[in-house]
Amino acid sequence: MTTKIYYLGVDVSTSKIGIAVLDSDKNIIVSEVIKFKDGNTLEEKAALFENKLTKLQKYYFIADVFIEEPFVAFGGGKTTAQTMAKLQRFNGMCSYSAFRIFEKNANMVNVRSARSKLGIKIPKGLKEKEVKNTIIEWVSTKFDTFKYDMTVHGNPLPGTDDRADAVVIALYGVEHLLSIWTSNI
């Protein structure tokens, strides 16, 4: 019996984590978001993430893990060095949790590179909300299984963008691996 292979994509932030599991045929199997409470410490958030990974491991053979690398440049005047340090620290905790559960190093993925390689066009000058909506639209167009609800104001529910980013990261990972395998044939 052949074991079905799956790939995990993760979008890490300190308020929520987007998680996507894709199969080798590039189908979305899991698309979820973990939302954290304001009072959770980074360690508590990492433990919640690790618990989720443990549950995923019970159902899916995760062949590779792809995690969006944290930004390393200040953006738009609202990112402080303290915020960046906190995100770097938490990203490392999440990477370590993935290593503990799946016994393999996570592949760190630059989100801009992933979007570019997948052909996702982000027009210059878009505001952050518009960029998020562009990604959500791209993912929902590419995958009819990517469903989401709207708020009463007509916006995607919070966390939808994190789910979409996780799908982009996972899809990039699968595409990247397939390109490596086919170039070696």
Salt bridges, closest charged atoms under 4 A:
ASP23 OD2 - LYS4 NZ 3.71
GLU32 OE1 - LYS52 NZ 2.49
GLU43 OE2 - ARG89 NH2 2.43
GLU50 OE2 - ARG100 NH2 2.96
GLU128 OE1 - LYS78 NZ 2.51
GLU128 OE2 - LYS132 NZ 3.45
ASP161 OD2 - LYS132 NZ 3.40
ASP165 OD1 - ARG115 NH2 3.79
GLU175 OE2 - LYS26 NZ 2.85
